């Protein structure tokens, strides 16, 4: 039988001492022998050769860190640029006039002094608006509201002083008559010149607002809250209000500050009402309900920029400084009063006028001109 039969192995080919059998695989060598059919272990590594180390799956590429700081910085820059652009745009819509170009009647002094004027200008009002605001058909511009606002240097108390329209003062080139006649004779420039001459206080800034603009500002902030001790019924101003606290819309607020003939105190009481309503308007305009509401803030900013008439050198940021000072005054951190009253008199035409107390008025305006607090006894009158 051939050595290559299926039941026998060729002689001389059996491995010695175990090992691999060509026909049966690994021979039995004890309990640690590999099982039949398994692949033999790899040969030992060569000297100097390091086998590869199995370190698990390859590491993931590092995730890119979100640069929140840079994103926030870019966002802030964009917001600043946007805000700056809006400020410049609104500033460009301000109406300007050469109100303070008259050579000056009083020397410059510390602090900032504003002349605030509410005029009865009907410019820009259509027939429906004239009827709603009871503006009538009178042409030209007159003023019923005049206030001097002093903003001191160094963070002192700001002051708002009413200048009654019937104040009996000397008007350059026109003799002695009512203060509001200066506006009728020569507009903002002659009025500012007259105020400087009568008070000895240098005027640094000028701001004027007309009928429609005032009503629009009140409506833009959602109305203003006013509390009345007595009812007000004034047919000339077309305002009829009950006693108590209530919210006034634009046309009603305008009638409130214009009312005079139904008031026992006449022009002096009307000046007091004007200061009250201006304070309420500033409170509402600077409240979170307005500043955090874009549907109120942007109409307010747009309306203010389009309805204010300011001096050639005034800008929107000057108005912002004025608003902050008025906010301090309405919040009790400033003072508000009227020119010290002396007596009622008659002008050359027989009209009723208000004569200032010359001594107390001089003390008040000297304090303002010197950037000093107004004497307390003048505030108690």
RODREN-798331 format. One line per field, with one value per residue (C-alpha): residue in three letters; x, y, z. Coordinates in nm, 2 decimals. Last residue first. Example, Ala and Ser with C-alpha at 12.3 -4.5 7.8 and 13.67 -1.06 7.14 Angstrom:
RODREN-798331
rest <- (SER;ALA) .
c1 <- (1.37;1.23) .
c2 <- (-0.11;-0.45) .
c3 <- (0.71;0.78) .
END
This chain:
RODREN-798331
rest <- (UNK;UNK;UNK;UNK;UNK;UNK;UNK;UNK;UNK;UNK;UNK;UNK;UNK;UNK;UNK;UNK;UNK;UNK;UNK;UNK;UNK;UNK;UNK;UNK;UNK;UNK;UNK;UNK;UNK;UNK;UNK;UNK;UNK;UNK;UNK;UNK;UNK;UNK;UNK;UNK;UNK;UNK;UNK;UNK;UNK;UNK;UNK;UNK;UNK;UNK;UNK;UNK;UNK;UNK;UNK;UNK;UNK;UNK;UNK;UNK;UNK;UNK;UNK;UNK;UNK;UNK;UNK;UNK;UNK;UNK;UNK;UNK;UNK;UNK;UNK;UNK;UNK;UNK;UNK;UNK;UNK;UNK;UNK;UNK;UNK;UNK;UNK;UNK;UNK;UNK;UNK;UNK;UNK;UNK;UNK;UNK;UNK;UNK;UNK;UNK;UNK;UNK;UNK;UNK;UNK;UNK;UNK;UNK;UNK;UNK;UNK;UNK;UNK;UNK;UNK;UNK;UNK;UNK;UNK;UNK;UNK;UNK;UNK;UNK;UNK;UNK;UNK;UNK;UNK;UNK;UNK;UNK;UNK;UNK;UNK;UNK;UNK;UNK;UNK;UNK;UNK;UNK;UNK;UNK;UNK;UNK;UNK;UNK;UNK;UNK;UNK;UNK;UNK;UNK;UNK;UNK;UNK;UNK;UNK;UNK;UNK;UNK;UNK;UNK;UNK;UNK;UNK;UNK;UNK;UNK;UNK;UNK;UNK;UNK;UNK;UNK;UNK;UNK;UNK;UNK;UNK;UNK;UNK;UNK;UNK;UNK;UNK;UNK;UNK;UNK;UNK;UNK;UNK;UNK;UNK;UNK;UNK;UNK;UNK;UNK;UNK;UNK;UNK;UNK;UNK;UNK;UNK;UNK;UNK;UNK;UNK;UNK;UNK;UNK;UNK;UNK;UNK;UNK;UNK;UNK;UNK;UNK;UNK;UNK;UNK;UNK;UNK;UNK;UNK;UNK;UNK;UNK;UNK;UNK;UNK;UNK;UNK;UNK;UNK;UNK;UNK;UNK;UNK;UNK;UNK;UNK;UNK;UNK;UNK;UNK;UNK;UNK;UNK;UNK;UNK;UNK;UNK;UNK;UNK;UNK;UNK;UNK;UNK;UNK;UNK;UNK;UNK;UNK;UNK;UNK;UNK;UNK;UNK;UNK;UNK;UNK;UNK;UNK;UNK;UNK;UNK;UNK;UNK;UNK;UNK;UNK;UNK;UNK;UNK;UNK;UNK;UNK;UNK;UNK;UNK;UNK;UNK;UNK;UNK;UNK;UNK;UNK;UNK;UNK;UNK;UNK;UNK;UNK;UNK;UNK;UNK;UNK;UNK;UNK;UNK;UNK;UNK;UNK;UNK;UNK;UNK;UNK;UNK;UNK;UNK;UNK;UNK;UNK;UNK;UNK;UNK;UNK;UNK;UNK;UNK;UNK;UNK;UNK;UNK;UNK;UNK;UNK;UNK;UNK;UNK;UNK;UNK;UNK;UNK;UNK;UNK;UNK;UNK;UNK;UNK;UNK;UNK;UNK;UNK;UNK;UNK;UNK;UNK;UNK;UNK;UNK;UNK;UNK;UNK;UNK;UNK;UNK;UNK;UNK;UNK;UNK;UNK;UNK;UNK;UNK;UNK) .
c1 <- (-4.33;-4.14;-3.87;-3.74;-3.68;-3.46;-3.20;-3.14;-2.83;-2.52;-2.42;-2.32;-2.58;-2.84;-2.77;-2.79;-3.12;-3.28;-3.14;-3.24;-3.59;-3.61;-3.51;-3.72;-4.04;-4.17;-4.46;-4.73;-4.94;-5.31;-5.37;-5.44;-5.26;-4.95;-4.93;-5.13;-5.02;-5.03;-4.79;-4.44;-4.42;-4.09;-4.02;-4.18;-4.09;-3.92;-3.63;-3.43;-3.41;-3.78;-3.84;-3.99;-3.67;-3.44;-3.64;-3.61;-3.23;-3.23;-3.45;-3.21;-2.92;-3.11;-3.19;-2.82;-2.76;-3.01;-2.81;-2.80;-2.57;-2.83;-3.08;-3.37;-3.71;-3.86;-4.13;-3.92;-3.67;-3.93;-4.17;-3.90;-3.77;-4.12;-4.23;-3.92;-3.97;-4.34;-4.35;-3.99;-4.11;-3.82;-3.78;-4.15;-4.28;-3.93;-4.02;-3.82;-4.11;-4.37;-4.17;-4.09;-4.46;-4.55;-4.29;-4.41;-4.76;-4.67;-4.46;-4.75;-5.00;-4.78;-4.75;-5.13;-5.17;-4.95;-5.13;-5.47;-5.47;-5.85;-5.83;-6.11;-5.95;-5.62;-5.63;-5.34;-5.16;-5.48;-5.59;-5.26;-5.31;-5.66;-5.53;-5.25;-5.42;-5.48;-5.49;-5.69;-5.66;-5.93;-6.15;-6.33;-6.19;-6.34;-6.09;-6.18;-5.90;-6.14;-6.42;-6.23;-6.38;-6.14;-6.27;-6.09;-5.80;-5.67;-5.45;-5.26;-5.14;-4.98;-5.08;-4.94;-4.59;-4.64;-4.98;-4.81;-4.54;-4.80;-4.99;-4.67;-4.57;-4.92;-4.93;-4.57;-4.23;-3.94;-3.59;-3.31;-2.96;-2.69;-2.89;-2.67;-2.86;-2.89;-3.27;-3.44;-3.16;-3.11;-3.49;-3.52;-3.24;-3.40;-3.73;-3.57;-3.40;-3.70;-3.94;-3.90;-4.22;-4.45;-4.18;-4.10;-4.48;-4.46;-4.28;-4.56;-4.46;-4.18;-4.02;-4.01;-3.64;-3.51;-3.81;-3.83;-4.03;-4.38;-4.44;-4.77;-4.62;-4.51;-4.15;-4.15;-3.82;-3.69;-3.39;-3.12;-2.97;-2.59;-2.40;-2.07;-2.19;-2.55;-2.84;-3.06;-3.40;-3.57;-3.93;-4.17;-4.51;-4.78;-4.59;-4.70;-4.64;-4.80;-5.15;-5.47;-5.71;-5.82;-5.61;-5.89;-5.66;-5.92;-6.04;-5.68;-5.61;-5.91;-5.82;-5.46;-5.17;-4.82;-4.76;-5.02;-4.77;-4.91;-4.56;-4.42;-4.08;-3.79;-3.49;-3.21;-2.91;-2.60;-2.36;-2.10;-2.14;-2.13;-2.18;-2.54;-2.69;-2.54;-2.45;-2.79;-2.73;-2.91;-3.22;-3.05;-3.30;-3.30;-3.55;-3.43;-3.44;-3.05;-3.04;-3.29;-3.05;-2.74;-2.90;-3.02;-2.67;-2.51;-2.77;-2.69;-2.31;-2.35;-2.57;-2.32;-2.03;-2.22;-2.30;-1.93;-1.83;-2.09;-1.97;-1.60;-1.68;-1.89;-1.60;-1.74;-1.45;-1.39;-1.42;-1.10;-1.07;-1.19;-0.93;-0.85;-1.01;-0.82;-0.45;-0.34;0.04;0.22;0.50;0.84;1.13;1.48;1.51;1.26;0.92;0.83;0.65;0.27;0.07;-0.05;-0.40;-0.66;-0.79;-0.74;-0.74;-0.43;-0.24;-0.26;-0.39;-0.11;0.09;-0.15;-0.02;-0.10;-0.27;-0.37;-0.23;0.07;0.14;0.27;0.47;0.52;0.85;0.95;0.75;0.63;0.78;1.01;0.73;0.46;0.14;-0.12;-0.50;-0.55;-0.28;0.03;0.27;0.13;0.00) .
c2 <- (13.20;12.91;12.88;13.23;13.16;12.87;13.09;12.95;12.73;12.88;12.87;13.25;13.34;13.12;13.28;13.63;13.53;13.45;13.75;13.99;13.85;13.89;14.26;14.34;14.17;14.12;14.32;14.11;14.29;14.37;14.56;14.93;15.01;15.16;14.85;14.80;14.65;14.33;14.30;14.17;13.81;13.63;13.45;13.11;12.79;12.45;12.30;11.98;11.63;11.60;11.35;11.62;11.82;11.52;11.43;11.79;11.76;11.43;11.58;11.87;11.64;11.45;11.78;11.86;11.51;11.60;11.90;12.28;12.52;12.66;12.71;12.47;12.41;12.09;11.91;11.67;11.56;11.52;11.32;11.08;11.02;10.97;10.76;10.55;10.51;10.42;10.12;10.05;9.98;9.96;10.34;10.40;10.16;10.19;10.56;10.85;10.97;10.93;11.13;11.39;11.43;11.45;11.72;11.92;11.89;12.03;12.31;12.41;12.40;12.64;12.88;12.86;12.95;13.26;13.36;13.37;13.27;13.22;13.00;12.99;13.25;13.07;12.73;12.67;12.41;12.21;12.25;12.10;11.81;11.75;11.75;11.50;11.26;11.33;11.05;11.12;11.20;11.40;11.70;11.68;11.82;12.03;12.18;12.38;12.63;12.93;12.72;12.66;12.42;12.28;12.08;12.13;11.96;11.82;11.51;11.46;11.14;11.18;11.01;10.70;10.83;10.91;11.08;11.34;11.39;11.44;11.70;11.90;11.88;11.99;12.31;12.42;12.34;12.57;12.50;12.75;12.69;12.89;13.19;13.42;13.53;13.90;13.84;14.12;14.16;13.79;13.74;14.03;13.89;13.54;13.69;13.90;13.60;13.36;13.58;13.96;14.15;13.85;13.69;14.01;14.06;13.75;13.95;14.21;14.58;14.83;14.99;14.84;14.86;14.62;14.49;14.62;14.40;14.36;13.98;13.89;13.57;13.45;13.34;13.00;12.90;12.54;12.46;12.19;12.08;12.04;11.77;11.96;12.22;12.35;12.29;12.60;12.59;12.92;12.88;13.05;12.93;13.13;13.22;13.37;13.26;13.37;13.31;13.27;13.02;12.84;12.60;12.42;12.11;11.89;12.18;12.27;11.91;11.87;12.18;12.07;12.15;12.19;12.54;12.63;12.80;12.86;12.86;12.68;12.82;12.68;12.90;12.68;12.77;12.56;12.58;12.84;13.19;13.38;13.75;13.89;14.08;13.87;13.98;13.89;13.54;13.33;13.22;13.16;12.88;12.51;12.23;11.89;11.62;11.59;11.50;11.22;11.07;11.13;10.96;10.67;10.62;10.62;10.37;10.14;10.18;10.10;9.80;9.67;9.72;9.54;9.24;9.22;9.21;8.95;8.73;8.78;8.67;8.38;8.22;7.88;7.63;7.42;7.05;6.86;6.58;6.25;6.02;5.70;5.39;5.19;5.23;4.89;4.92;4.82;4.57;4.72;4.57;4.58;4.21;4.04;3.97;3.61;3.42;3.46;3.19;2.90;2.94;2.72;2.41;2.18;2.34;2.49;2.29;2.43;2.11;1.89;1.84;1.67;1.71;2.02;1.96;1.61;1.55;1.78;1.74;2.05;2.03;1.75;1.61;1.48;1.55;1.25;1.26;0.96;0.74;0.86;0.88;0.61;0.59;0.81;0.64;0.83;0.57;0.34;0.00) .
c3 <- (4.78;4.93;4.66;4.72;5.08;4.98;4.81;4.45;4.45;4.28;3.92;3.93;3.67;3.85;4.19;4.03;3.87;4.21;4.40;4.12;4.12;4.50;4.47;4.16;4.27;3.92;3.78;3.61;3.34;3.28;2.96;2.97;2.64;2.82;3.05;3.36;3.69;3.90;4.19;4.29;4.20;4.23;3.90;3.91;4.07;4.01;4.21;4.14;4.28;4.33;4.05;3.83;3.86;3.80;3.49;3.37;3.40;3.21;2.94;2.90;2.86;2.59;2.42;2.41;2.26;1.98;1.88;1.94;1.76;1.52;1.80;1.83;1.68;1.81;1.61;1.39;1.65;1.92;1.70;1.58;1.93;2.06;1.77;1.83;2.20;2.20;1.97;2.07;2.43;2.67;2.70;2.72;2.98;3.15;3.23;3.07;2.85;3.12;3.38;3.11;3.03;3.40;3.46;3.16;3.29;3.63;3.49;3.26;3.54;3.74;3.45;3.42;3.78;3.73;3.41;3.58;3.95;3.95;3.64;3.39;3.16;3.15;2.98;2.74;2.95;2.99;2.63;2.51;2.76;2.62;2.26;2.34;2.57;2.94;3.20;3.51;3.88;4.05;3.96;3.63;3.31;3.03;2.78;2.47;2.53;2.50;2.65;2.98;3.22;3.48;3.78;4.11;4.29;3.96;3.93;3.60;3.43;3.09;2.76;2.59;2.54;2.17;2.25;2.47;2.21;1.93;2.13;2.18;1.82;1.70;1.91;1.86;2.02;2.09;2.22;2.28;2.43;2.60;2.74;2.96;3.27;3.35;3.40;3.20;2.94;2.88;2.86;2.60;2.39;2.39;2.29;2.02;1.86;1.90;1.70;1.66;1.74;1.83;2.04;2.22;2.28;2.50;2.76;2.80;2.76;2.81;2.51;2.16;2.04;2.29;2.50;2.86;3.09;3.23;3.27;3.10;2.95;3.29;3.30;3.48;3.64;3.62;3.83;3.82;4.16;4.15;3.96;3.90;3.66;3.70;3.46;3.46;3.29;3.20;3.10;2.85;2.76;2.59;2.28;1.95;1.60;1.27;1.16;1.36;1.21;1.52;1.72;1.89;1.89;1.71;1.49;1.38;1.32;1.09;0.90;0.84;1.08;0.94;1.09;1.35;1.57;1.92;2.07;2.38;2.46;2.66;2.72;2.84;3.06;3.10;3.39;3.45;3.31;2.98;3.01;2.96;2.67;2.39;2.03;1.89;1.74;1.99;1.80;1.46;1.37;1.35;1.28;1.40;1.13;1.11;1.48;1.42;1.16;1.36;1.66;1.45;1.30;1.64;1.77;1.47;1.52;1.89;1.81;1.55;1.79;2.07;1.84;1.73;2.10;2.18;1.89;1.99;2.35;2.24;2.04;2.02;2.06;1.75;1.84;1.85;1.59;1.74;1.87;1.67;1.82;2.08;2.16;2.02;2.03;1.72;1.78;1.85;1.64;1.77;1.78;1.56;1.71;1.80;1.53;1.52;1.70;1.49;1.33;1.50;1.32;1.61;1.94;2.08;2.35;2.70;2.85;2.72;2.41;2.16;1.81;1.62;1.28;1.20;0.85;0.84;1.20;1.37;1.68;1.92;2.03;1.69;1.38;1.18;0.83;0.85;0.75;0.53;0.72;0.71;0.67;0.36;0.16;0.07;0.19;-0.08;0.00) .
END
